[in-house]
């Protein structure tokens, strides 16, 4: 990719103790058909070899930046990335997950065809029949397709700043942002194209909340 001081898309990748996975996530960004992006990796206080997995990319690609803070959880890590970003559009990638090559290109095309829309979500692939705890009733399970996944959010910069980013919640901070966005902006939930690959790790918040 060619680094631009004014990238169209800022990809924010929060990570915590993902030395064995974060490289795959980074590679999926590098493999995008759309090239005018920056990648901001926010290390949420990893104690493993996560930085060693990231460092070769920092040395090679100018468009990848790294920041680290003490463990503040995913919502505040994403907010730190938002504050450090320069893109017209902001999106996310969890370090267990990957993009298919056309992911960013497909999302910016949808936004440009729908200029009144400020935020997208959805369009993801997953393995198995994944059920997660309902945000309002942890005793109830809902299918993953009913959920808002932070990694699939793709929106205009001004939306994230107007909403002051994600709320500091332990669970479903992505759904909370989606609901708040719906009160003031035009939003769109996608079924296709399914270009975001969701992978649930054993220590995932959706599994252990």
Secondary structure, 3 states (H helix, E strand, C coil): CCCCCCCCEEEEEEECCCCCCHHHHHHHHHCCCCCCEEEEEEECCCCCCHHHHHHHHHHHCCCEEEEECCCCHHHHHHHHHHHHCCCCEEEECCCCCEECCCHHHHHHHHHHHCCCCCEEEECEEECCCCEEECCCCCCCEEEHHHCCCHHHCEEEHHHHHHCCCCCCCCCCHHHHHHHHHHCCCCEEEECCCCCEEECCCCCCHHHHC
